[in-house]
Amino acid sequence: MNEEINLYRNAKKTRNLLLYASAISILLAIALLYGIGTFDGVFKIKLSIISGAILLMMLVLTFKVLASIKDKSPLIHIDANGFYGRTTPVAKAFGRIEWQDVTDVQLQKVGGDTLVAVTINNIDKYDGRVSKFLWKLAYDEQSSRLNIMYSASEIDIDANRLYDLFVGNWKK
């Protein structure tokens, strides 16, 4: 039996993430305005640069999410041979992963999110798929393995259920 599992965007979760990102962006904009001296006439260069850079990144990410909100394709696809996901930039860049290359699946708490971390042993097969920056994010030099994270923050299920889906299909 070749069962396929498709996990789609949860509009309520996405809306909440956008609200949080908007609130943080407003706070960063206020910090930027304060840094350039709008309120007290004193220019604070470090605060201006840091808040401006973070605000710019937040706005780019927010607009990317807004642009992709109408996309109805699955964010995570799991089948008997492998899986792919688009819930994190590293996972999206690596594309499809084969179950035969997976050595471990774990839940990891990162910041305020719980992620499903998939460890891949056959790194030669995935070399060249991503930029050097994303490769460094995923590659663990001590174990010579790739660690790719998948988030449940935008999909219909929680992190524990996503973990169970990954483990259940990996063990088959």
C-alpha positions in Angstrom: 0.0 0.0 0.0 1.4 3.3 -1.1 -0.1 5.8 1.4 0.6 9.5 0.8 0.2 12.1 3.4 -0.2 15.8 2.5 -0.2 18.5 5.2 -1.6 21.8 4.2 -1.4 25.4 5.6 -3.6 26.1 8.5 -5.0 29.6 7.9 -5.6 30.4 11.6 -2.0 29.5 12.5 -0.6 31.5 9.6 -2.8 34.5 10.6 -1.4 34.3 14.1 2.1 34.2 12.9 1.5 37.2 10.7 0.0 39.1 13.6 3.1 38.3 15.8 5.4 39.3 13.0 3.5 42.5 12.5 3.6 43.4 16.2 7.3 42.8 16.3 7.7 44.9 13.1 5.8 47.8 14.8 8.1 47.6 17.8 11.2 47.5 15.6 9.8 50.5 13.6 9.4 52.4 16.9 12.9 51.5 18.0 14.2 52.7 14.6 12.3 56.0 14.9 13.7 56.4 18.4 17.2 55.5 17.1 17.2 58.2 14.4 16.2 60.8 16.9 12.6 61.4 16.1 11.5 61.6 19.7 14.5 63.2 21.5 16.6 64.7 18.7 19.6 62.4 19.5 20.8 60.0 16.8 21.8 56.6 18.1 23.7 54.8 15.3 23.9 51.3 16.8 20.2 51.2 17.6 19.3 52.6 14.2 21.4 50.1 12.3 20.3 47.0 14.3 16.6 47.9 14.5 16.6 48.9 10.8 18.3 45.6 9.7 16.0 43.4 11.7 12.9 45.4 10.6 14.0 44.9 7.0 14.4 41.2 7.5 11.0 40.9 9.3 9.3 42.8 6.5 10.8 40.7 3.8 9.7 37.5 5.6 6.3 38.9 6.2 5.8 39.8 2.6 7.0 36.3 1.5 4.4 34.7 3.7 1.7 37.0 2.4 2.7 36.1 -1.1 2.6 32.4 -0.5 -0.7 32.4 1.5 -2.8 31.7 -1.6 -0.6 28.6 -2.4 -2.8 25.6 -2.0 0.0 22.9 -2.4 1.0 20.8 0.6 3.6 22.2 2.9 4.8 18.7 3.8 4.3 15.6 1.7 5.1 12.1 3.1 5.0 8.9 1.2 6.5 5.4 1.4 9.7 6.3 -0.3 10.5 9.7 1.2 9.2 13.2 2.0 9.7 16.8 1.3 8.6 20.0 3.2 8.5 23.7 2.8 8.0 24.8 6.4 11.6 26.0 6.9 14.1 27.5 4.4 16.6 24.6 4.8 13.9 22.0 4.3 12.5 23.7 1.3 16.0 24.0 -0.2 16.9 20.4 0.3 13.7 19.2 -1.4 12.8 15.5 -1.3 14.6 13.2 1.2 14.6 9.4 0.9 13.7 7.4 4.0 16.6 5.1 3.4 19.0 8.0 4.2 17.3 8.9 7.5 19.2 7.8 10.6 17.2 9.6 13.3 14.0 11.6 13.9 13.7 13.8 17.0 11.7 16.6 18.5 13.7 19.7 19.3 12.7 22.9 21.0 14.1 25.9 19.2 13.1 29.3 20.5 9.3 29.3 20.9 8.7 26.5 18.4 9.1 22.7 18.5 10.6 21.3 15.4 10.9 17.8 14.0 14.6 17.2 13.3 15.5 14.6 10.7 19.1 13.4 10.6 20.4 12.2 7.3 23.5 10.0 6.9 24.1 9.8 3.1 25.3 13.4 2.7 27.0 12.9 -0.7 23.6 12.3 -2.3 22.4 15.7 -1.1 25.6 17.7 -1.7 25.1 20.5 -4.2 21.4 20.9 -3.7 21.7 24.0 -1.5 23.8 27.1 -1.1 26.9 27.0 1.2 25.1 29.1 3.8 22.1 26.7 4.1 24.5 23.7 3.9 26.4 25.1 7.0 23.1 25.5 8.8 22.2 21.8 8.2 25.6 20.1 8.3 26.8 18.8 11.7 30.6 18.5 11.5 31.0 16.4 14.6 28.8 13.6 13.3 29.2 14.3 9.5 25.4 14.2 9.1 22.7 16.6 8.0 20.1 17.9 10.4 17.0 19.2 8.6 14.2 20.7 10.7 10.5 20.8 9.9 8.1 23.1 11.6 4.4 22.5 12.5 3.7 26.1 13.1 1.8 26.7 9.8 0.2 23.3 9.2 -2.9 21.6 10.4 -1.3 19.4 13.1 0.9 20.0 16.1 4.6 19.1 16.4 4.0 15.8 18.4 1.6 14.5 15.7 4.1 15.6 12.9 6.8 13.7 14.8 4.6 10.6 15.0 3.9 10.8 11.3 7.6 11.0 10.5 8.6 8.2 12.8 5.7 6.0 11.7 6.6 6.3 8.0 10.4 6.0 8.7 10.0 2.7 10.6 7.9 1.1 7.7 
